[in-house]
Amino acid sequence: MKRIAVVPGSFDPVTLGHLDVVGRAAGLFDELHVLVVHNPGKTALLPIAQRVSLIEQSIAEAQLPGTIVVTSWSVGLLVDYCTDVGASVLVKGIRSQVDVAYETPMAIVNRDLAGVETIFMLPNPAHAHVSSSLVRQVAALGGDVSPYVPSAVYRYLQK
């Protein structure tokens, strides 16, 4: 039986911290789905299709190993997607205690609803302070985001 996991997120835009978690998670599972989800609590910078494309480009440029599927999901519960693809694990990157406090109740509900476990992965310390929100803010004010995002994202944001 294949071990399938899902890394969900808004990835608006994908950061080097996201890519770090995806790369390490890909080595732990037979198949890893990077799932771009709509977050109604956030105003998006990039359309979902563009986020999917940038993640695919970033994974290819980083030459991440393993079977990685990049797609999006906008209807239904996250655990519905997991059930549809046979995933039994969600992988969440966490940067701080704030992330743990936010993610823990969702992890418990996902386990209760569908038996889907959640694994928290700590980022590389070099990326622990970076969020997509911070990247959007810095980019909007004309700052250099190249230390925080894959080159595909940097090139896109320069346009």
C-alpha positions in Angstrom: 0.0 0.0 0.0 1.4 3.4 -1.0 2.1 5.9 1.8 0.4 9.2 0.5 0.6 12.5 2.3 -0.8 16.0 1.6 0.9 19.3 2.2 -1.9 21.9 2.1 -1.5 25.6 2.1 -2.4 28.9 0.4 1.2 29.2 -1.0 0.6 32.9 -1.9 3.4 32.8 -2.9 5.4 29.7 -2.2 8.5 30.4 -0.1 11.8 28.7 0.5 10.4 27.5 3.8 7.5 25.8 2.0 9.9 24.2 -0.4 12.1 23.0 2.4 9.1 21.2 4.1 7.9 19.8 0.7 11.4 18.4 -0.1 11.8 16.7 3.3 8.3 15.4 3.3 8.7 14.0 -0.2 11.5 11.8 1.2 9.2 10.3 3.8 6.2 9.2 1.6 5.7 7.3 -1.6 3.6 10.1 -3.0 3.2 13.7 -1.8 0.5 16.0 -2.9 1.1 19.8 -2.6 -2.4 21.1 -2.4 -3.1 24.8 -3.0 -6.3 25.7 -1.0 -8.3 28.8 -0.9 -8.2 30.6 2.4 -11.3 32.8 2.7 -9.7 34.7 5.6 -6.9 36.1 3.3 -6.9 38.4 0.3 -4.9 36.5 -2.4 -2.1 38.1 -4.4 -1.9 35.4 -7.0 -4.6 33.4 -8.7 -4.7 29.7 -7.7 -3.6 28.5 -11.1 -0.5 30.8 -11.0 0.4 29.4 -7.5 0.2 25.9 -8.8 2.4 26.8 -11.7 5.0 28.5 -9.5 5.1 25.6 -7.1 5.6 23.2 -10.1 8.4 25.4 -11.5 10.0 25.7 -8.0 10.0 22.0 -7.4 11.5 21.3 -10.8 14.2 23.9 -10.4 15.1 22.6 -7.0 15.1 19.1 -8.4 13.2 17.7 -5.4 13.2 13.9 -5.3 10.2 11.7 -5.2 6.7 11.7 -6.6 5.2 15.1 -6.0 1.7 16.0 -7.3 0.8 19.7 -7.3 -2.9 20.6 -7.5 -5.6 22.7 -6.0 -8.8 22.1 -4.0 -11.6 24.6 -3.4 -14.7 22.5 -2.7 -15.3 20.6 0.5 -13.2 19.6 3.4 -9.4 19.0 3.2 -10.0 15.5 4.5 -12.4 14.9 1.6 -9.4 15.5 -0.7 -7.3 13.2 1.4 -9.9 10.4 1.2 -10.3 10.9 -2.6 -6.5 10.4 -3.2 -5.9 7.8 -0.4 -3.8 10.1 1.8 -3.7 9.2 5.5 -1.4 12.0 6.6 -1.3 15.8 6.4 2.1 17.5 6.7 2.1 21.0 8.1 5.1 23.3 8.4 5.2 25.2 11.7 7.3 28.2 12.5 6.3 29.0 16.1 4.0 28.2 19.0 1.4 30.4 17.3 1.3 28.0 14.4 1.0 25.0 16.8 -1.9 26.6 18.6 -3.6 27.4 15.3 -3.0 24.0 13.7 -3.7 21.6 16.7 -7.5 21.9 16.8 -7.7 21.4 13.1 -5.4 18.3 13.4 -7.7 16.8 16.0 -10.8 17.5 13.9 -9.2 16.0 10.8 -8.3 12.9 12.7 -11.9 12.7 14.2 -13.6 13.2 10.8 -11.5 10.9 8.6 -8.7 9.3 10.5 -6.2 11.6 8.8 -3.2 12.2 11.0 -1.2 15.4 11.0 2.6 15.7 11.2 4.1 19.0 12.1 7.5 19.7 10.5 9.8 22.4 11.7 11.4 24.5 9.0 15.1 25.0 8.4 16.0 27.8 10.9 17.1 30.0 8.0 13.5 30.1 6.9 11.6 30.0 10.2 10.8 33.7 10.2 9.5 33.9 6.6 5.8 33.8 5.8 3.9 34.4 2.5 2.3 37.4 4.2 5.8 38.9 4.9 6.9 38.2 1.4 3.8 39.9 0.0 4.4 43.0 2.2 8.1 43.3 1.3 7.4 42.9 -2.4 4.6 45.4 -2.3 6.9 48.0 -0.8 9.6 47.3 -3.4 11.9 45.3 -1.2 14.1 42.4 -2.2 12.4 39.1 -1.6 15.0 36.9 -3.4 16.4 35.5 -0.1 12.9 34.2 0.8 11.4 32.7 -2.3 12.4 30.3 -5.1 13.8 31.9 -8.2 10.6 31.1 -10.2 8.6 33.2 -7.7 11.2 36.0 -7.7 11.2 36.2 -11.5 7.4 36.3 -11.5 7.2 39.0 -8.9 9.7 41.1 -10.8 7.3 41.3 -13.8 
